[in-house]
Amino acid sequence: MIFWSFINAILSLDLLWIVDFILANSFWFFGFIAAGYFLAPHRGMVMNLIILSALIMVSAEFTGYFDLLIYTGIGLMLLYISRMAILLALDNTPGWSRYIPLAWVLSFFVAIFIYNVFIR
């Protein structure tokens, strides 16, 4: 429910709620900024903060609403191995490295689908 609450606060310009949310989750806020800086410095820390935060909030919504799981041992193994293969292929193919952010997000949703339909 946090994703929709966050979107609602942004659309209604509820700055008090947004500041309270960031201060209550300051460890994750600075952790995502640091992860963005070290994992993909060419994209920028703020963009990585937005992508990582949205990905975690959307995955929490999927778990709550649809009972979809990914944060298990087999689910994370499937996610990381598929991401490694896809990202290495895109990085080593000329002209395809610009699709790495899209492949990063789409691999998450494909791994959720494969894990919950075929493995679980």
C-alpha positions in Angstrom: 0.0 0.0 0.0 3.0 2.3 0.4 3.4 2.8 -3.4 0.0 4.2 -3.9 0.3 6.3 -0.7 3.6 7.7 -2.0 2.0 8.5 -5.5 -1.0 10.1 -3.8 1.3 12.3 -1.6 3.3 13.4 -4.7 0.2 14.2 -6.7 -1.4 16.1 -3.9 1.9 17.8 -3.0 1.8 16.6 0.6 5.4 17.6 1.4 5.0 16.9 5.1 4.1 13.2 4.4 7.0 12.9 1.9 9.6 14.4 4.3 8.2 12.2 7.1 8.5 9.2 4.9 12.1 10.0 3.9 13.2 10.7 7.4 11.5 7.5 8.7 13.3 5.5 6.1 16.6 7.4 6.0 18.7 4.3 6.1 17.1 3.0 2.9 17.2 6.5 1.3 20.9 6.8 1.7 21.5 3.1 1.0 19.8 3.4 -2.4 21.8 6.6 -3.1 25.0 4.8 -2.3 24.0 1.7 -4.3 23.1 3.9 -7.3 26.5 5.7 -7.0 28.5 2.4 -6.9 26.4 0.3 -9.3 25.8 2.7 -12.1 27.6 6.1 -11.7 26.9 7.1 -15.3 23.2 7.3 -14.7 23.3 9.5 -11.6 22.4 8.9 -8.0 19.0 10.5 -8.1 17.8 8.4 -11.1 19.0 5.3 -9.4 17.3 6.3 -6.2 14.0 6.7 -8.0 14.4 3.4 -9.9 15.4 1.3 -6.9 12.8 2.8 -4.7 10.0 2.3 -7.2 11.1 -1.3 -7.8 11.0 -2.1 -4.1 7.7 -0.4 -3.5 6.1 -2.1 -6.6 7.4 -5.5 -5.5 5.9 -5.0 -2.1 2.6 -4.1 -3.7 2.7 -7.3 -5.8 3.4 -9.4 -2.7 0.5 -7.8 -0.8 -2.2 -7.7 -3.4 -1.5 -10.7 -5.6 0.4 -13.0 -3.3 3.3 -13.0 -5.7 6.7 -13.8 -4.3 10.3 -13.2 -5.5 12.3 -12.7 -2.3 13.0 -16.4 -1.7 16.2 -18.3 -2.3 15.1 -19.8 -5.6 13.4 -16.7 -6.7 16.4 -14.5 -6.1 18.7 -17.0 -7.7 16.5 -17.0 -10.8 16.4 -13.3 -10.9 20.2 -12.7 -10.5 21.2 -15.4 -12.9 18.8 -14.2 -15.6 19.9 -10.6 -15.0 23.5 -11.5 -15.3 23.0 -13.3 -18.6 20.8 -10.6 -20.1 22.9 -7.7 -18.9 26.2 -9.3 -20.1 24.6 -9.9 -23.5 23.4 -6.3 -23.8 26.6 -4.8 -22.5 28.7 -6.8 -25.0 26.5 -6.2 -28.1 27.3 -3.0 -29.9 24.4 -0.5 -29.7 22.3 -2.4 -27.2 23.9 -1.0 -24.0 21.3 1.8 -23.9 18.6 -0.8 -23.1 20.2 -2.0 -19.9 17.8 0.0 -17.6 14.8 -1.4 -19.4 16.2 -4.9 -19.3 16.9 -4.5 -15.6 13.3 -3.7 -14.8 11.7 -6.2 -17.3 13.9 -9.1 -16.0 12.4 -8.5 -12.5 8.8 -8.8 -13.8 9.7 -11.9 -16.0 11.4 -13.5 -13.0 8.3 -12.9 -10.8 6.1 -14.4 -13.5 8.3 -17.5 -14.0 8.8 -18.1 -10.3 5.2 -17.8 -9.4 3.7 -19.6 -12.3 6.1 -22.5 -12.9 8.2 -23.0 -9.7 6.1 -22.1 -6.7 
